[in-house]
Amino acid sequence: MKQDLKTRIYGILEPGDEDSKYFDPFIMGLILLNVTAVVLETVDAIYTPYARFFHIFDVFSVAVFTVEYILRVWSSTVDSRYKDPVRGRLRFLVTPMALVDLMAVLPFYLPFLFPDLRFMRAMRLFRLFRVLKLARYSDSLQTFVDVLRLKKEELLLMLFAIMILLVISSSLMYEAENAAQPEAFASIPAAMWWGIVTLATVGYGDVFPITPWGKLIGSIVVLLGIGLFALPTGVLASGFAEVLAKRKEDRKMHKYRCPHCGRYIGDLGCSVEPDDEGP
């Protein structure tokens, strides 16, 4: 009886399961309303007259998310990957989505441990972490996660290249402009602000080179920035094409959703082999 209840609850909580067809829209709507509430609370004309309503809604949302989190931890042993009652649940607790679920409720409870008013004000914004819970229920967001997982090595390599270029360009600009503009280029870390906005091709115009060498360095950095920031776009586009093509092929082969993770069997992040599940 207990195992049947646990399996039923697991099915309700897992996206894509037949039992979750009512729970998924409810929790997605609650997440979107929470994000809207966090945004509206920054508008004094709206928040002040309805402060009590916002507080009641937050308490209700935290109660729902807390119960959901506890039930997910309790029923996680239904998944064969976490079947051990202790070690399995510990492994589940450190999975990315379990950490997101924890961050969705943690801002509400932390002020009770740290009653500093400034800390409480800062933690209010951390409630926006609740929007990350949508990744579990949205195929589009899950596709983006799969693309990042597929291309993580290429993206990390490009990030490393950008950081190297930022340090080199900022150092050269500091040497070229420090004497002429000691306030704008007071140090290499200060010059990095110019490097970031120039590499990103934004160029706010608040800091710019005035010496001939500085202008030459700036011109080179602008050209490198255009090419360097175009590379991740191509990598992500390639990743999306690969993931979507694989899913399209899987659907043509009548592949089914994994009962454990909600993804299509054989997709990235699914531990079930295609031959393990049938129609």
Buried (B, 14 or more C-beta within 10 A) or exposed (E): EEEEEBBEBBBBBBBBBEBBEEBBEEBBEBBEEBBEBBEEBEEEEBBEEBEEEBEEBBEEBBEBBBEBBEBBBEBBBBBEBBEEEEEBBEBBBEBEBBBBBBBBBBBBEBBEEEEEEEEBEEBBEBBBBBBBBBBBBBEEBBBBBBBEEBBEEBBEEBEEEBEEBBBEBBBBBBBBBBEEBEEBBEEBEBBBBBBBBBBEEEBEEEBBBEBEBBBEBBEEBBEBBEEBBEBBEEBBEBBBEBBEEBBEEBEEEEBBBBBBBBBBBBBBEBEBEBEEBEE
